[in-house]
Amino acid sequence: MGIAHSANFTQCGIEYMNSPDLIAKYGYDGPTPGIPHNRSTQITYRGCQEVCGQGIEFFPWETISSTMTTWILPTIGVLLQAPFESNAFRRTFLAITRWVGSPIASFSYTLWNISVSGKCAMIGMSIELFPQLFEIVGNRGLVDMAIRYEDRIPDPDSDFASIRDSFYLLATMNQFKMREDASRRKEAEGLLRIVLFSKDLRLSKPDEKLKEIRRRYAEDLRAGRRRGVVPVFISTLWFLFSLVISIQTAFGSIGENSTAHDLALGLLLSWLPVMILCSIIDRNPVAPGNLRKKLNKLVDKVREALMDDDLRAQYIATFNARGLQKQEELASWVIKISTQAKHMDNFFTDFAGQGRVRWHYGAA
């Protein structure tokens, strides 16, 4: 048989099954797990090339349209609900490339951040300042941030609500990259602890209170979170339903190329709806650029207060009023942070949530 420019697998299949000579010459004798062995319907790859040629047989429009309505269009609909950034075409394109090119890595980053957010939601530390101080003070208070459904919601001005707002901000900060030079300093961690948990630090403007600013920012973040879990969840159920039908059809109609291709396409894209669903459940802001400016503004307010000699002295004086131990060492740490604070402007740089940046672990 000569090599043809196009292939007709239906015709060459009939030709092969009706020719004992071709069956004897090109019949497949290898293993066929899950499929009964039959030389009259199973041909080797070399035999397929000789009998059918090396050309291409296009699917009919009915098959193409069925695949589009079953997989392509629902997949596009799910992809459009991905956590894209507004007015950032290049970053959106790079994010899609990363999700499609390395879905497992992107998925793991998203699940990691959800795990960190869960820890922030369940456990709070009532102590503030720096990691070294946990050993110095020895007062580590664990606060369960979960409340029962029937319990009354705590007052917004309560300590419970305050620590809850602090950890909500921390979970949001966790999705942003920090300045590389600032993140390497231990004082940067201490600065963030004061930003998130301090109640005694006075700001440069007398009418501003750090606790109130945190509460207001947390409320804005909760109101601005992207929602839409229910539509994506319904799309995911439809995707899984189509996948189940394809699996059933593939094993019920063995030998149909279009059925096998539908199943392969469904398995190839099965990670996408779950990835989109988890990314929306994750703390995903609508406008990361605007959120980054707010977080940097919050950090800058604390930086300015710590660099002010009078405000810093008043803050250190509160250690004695609270009866903290190792007050000289605490004061020394505050002075070190204030010295390095002038180098920590523009603290958060880029949005790195949902696997956008490799090896990103965040501030938390």
Secondary structure, DSSP 8 states (H G I E B T S, - for coil): ----SB--HHHHHHHHHT-HHHHHHHB--S--TTS---TTT-B-HHHHHHHH-S-B----HHHHHHHIIIIIHHHHHHHTTS---TT-HHHHHHHHHHHHH-HHHHHHHHHHHHHHHHHHHHEEE---S-HHHHHHH----EEE----TTS----TTSHHHHHHHHHHHHHHHTTEEE-HHHHTSHHHHHHHHHHHH-SS-B-SSTT-BHHHHHHHHHHHHHHHB---HHHHHHHHHHHHHHHHHHHHHHHHSTT-HHHHHHHHHHHHTTHHHHHHHHHHHS--BS-HHHHHHHHHHHHHHHHHHHHSHHHHHHHHHHHHHTT-SSHHHHHHHHHHHHHHHTT-SS-EEEE-TTTTSTT-----
